[in-house]
Amino acid sequence: MPLKIRSRIIVLFLIVSPRFTYAQSANNCLSVDDTGIIKRAYESFENDLFSYYQFGNDSIKTYRTFLAEVASLSINLRKLPSDNSIQLAREFKKIADNKNSLWIKLSEYENQEAVKKSSPTTSGKKEKEVLIFNYRGGFIQCLKNTSDSDDFKDIVNSLEEDGNVSTSLISQKIYYMTDREFSKIEIKNFIAFDIYYSILMVIEKAFG
């Protein structure tokens, strides 16, 4: 094989190989979702980010800028989310009814007694059902178990114990991860759902 052709094949492999690993890792965790909504939501999230920040294919700069704006509370929530992502956030609310959902009703959350300790008691009035991010759910647990980042695993482990942590603080912790960690699909998925869609779940009503 001519040297030039062989060199091009090697370069092509180096370009394609990370994408294959990325897709393979993502598919492993997507198996816990039989609705397809997680895949659709992640794709919509990435489309929103890259369209809004316009840093080309620089995913590290794009993700870090997003996290920095969330952490500093300077993010423009009127312009960033697409109609598609808002609709997906509404769909997530509708399907928060089992232990593998990304968000789950507080009353159904595993280890409910531990959650109650940090929740105010009610005085007999019927309260609106509260949704919390399901750190013990199948998809997030798969991301944690698949990841080779000790920092990421520590973050998820701590959130399993106490999910009452602000989105801005979580963003700060992830912001300081290494570039290598930022290239991993597990981290990107966590940012998409625990940060982006968690915000959209709160603000979706403002979009009519």
C-alpha positions, 0 to 999 in steps of 0.5 A: 500500500502506498505510503500516502494512502496508508497515512490517509487511512490512519488519519481517517481512523483517528478522526472516526474512532472517537466518534464511534466510541462516543456513539457506542458509549451513548447507545449502551446507556440509551438501552434503559430508555425504550421511548427514545426521548433521551436520545431526541432530547440530547440531540436537541440540547446540542443543536441549541448550544451550538446554534446559540454560542456559534463556536463552530465544532469547539465542543469544549468551549461551547460547553464551558461557556454554557456552564460559566453562564449557568454558574454566574446566572447570566444565561439568556433563557429567552433566546437559548432554548428551542421550541423543540427542547421546551416541548421535550421538557414538557414530555419529561414531566408527563413521563415522570412516573417510574424509577428509571425516569430522569425526573421522578415524583418526590413521593415515589423517590427511592430512599424517601425518608432521607429526602423528607428530612430536608423537606418542610412538613406540610400542614394538611394542605394538598401540595402540588407534586414536586419533581426531583432529578433522579440521581439513582435512576437507571440512565444516570447510574449508567453514565456514572458506571460507564465513566472513567472520571473519578471526579464525575463519579464523586459528583454523582455519588454526592448528589445521590446522598443529597440532591438539594444542590443548586444547578449553579454549584453543579455547573461550577464543579463540572466546569473545572473538569479537564478537557479530556473529561469534557470530551466524554459522552457521559459528562455531556449527557449529564450536563444536558439533563441535570443542568439544561433540561432541569432548568427548562423543566422550571421555566417551560411555562413561561413559553406559553 
